[in-house]
Amino acid sequence: MRIFLFGLLLGGLSGGLTQHYTGHPQLAACVGIVAAVATWLGTATVIFCFESE
């Protein structure tokens, strides 16, 4: 659950900062979604790799 919330936090932060600097809401939404999914996938990959040892 913490990883899910961490991904949402990073996605929201990335999207918010993108919205602030560019003023483009669709770009900010895309950046936020990509950041959240990348966080989840990256964390899942690390967990999978270290638990397979």
CORGIKA-V764744 format. One record per backbone hydrogen bond with DSSP energy under -1.0 kcal/mol. NH is the residue of the N-H (numbers start at 1). CO is the residue of the C=O. E is the energy in kcal/mol with one decimal. If there is no record, write none. Layout:
BEGIN
nh:NH co:CO e:E
nh:NH co:CO e:E
END
This chain:
BEGIN
nh:5 co:1 e:-2.2
nh:6 co:2 e:-2.5
nh:7 co:3 e:-2.4
nh:8 co:4 e:-2.1
nh:9 co:5 e:-2.5
nh:10 co:6 e:-2.6
nh:11 co:7 e:-2.6
nh:12 co:8 e:-2.7
nh:13 co:9 e:-2.5
nh:14 co:10 e:-2.7
nh:15 co:11 e:-2.6
nh:16 co:12 e:-2.6
nh:17 co:13 e:-2.4
nh:18 co:14 e:-2.3
nh:19 co:15 e:-2.5
nh:20 co:16 e:-2.2
nh:21 co:17 e:-2.4
nh:22 co:18 e:-2.7
nh:23 co:19 e:-1.7
nh:28 co:24 e:-2.0
nh:29 co:25 e:-2.1
nh:30 co:26 e:-2.1
nh:31 co:27 e:-2.6
nh:32 co:28 e:-2.4
nh:33 co:29 e:-2.4
nh:34 co:30 e:-2.5
nh:35 co:31 e:-2.4
nh:36 co:32 e:-2.2
nh:37 co:33 e:-2.6
nh:38 co:34 e:-2.6
nh:39 co:35 e:-1.9
nh:40 co:36 e:-2.2
nh:41 co:37 e:-2.8
nh:42 co:38 e:-2.6
nh:43 co:39 e:-2.3
nh:44 co:40 e:-2.4
nh:45 co:41 e:-2.3
nh:46 co:42 e:-2.1
nh:47 co:43 e:-2.5
nh:48 co:44 e:-2.5
nh:49 co:45 e:-2.6
nh:50 co:46 e:-2.2
nh:51 co:47 e:-1.8
END
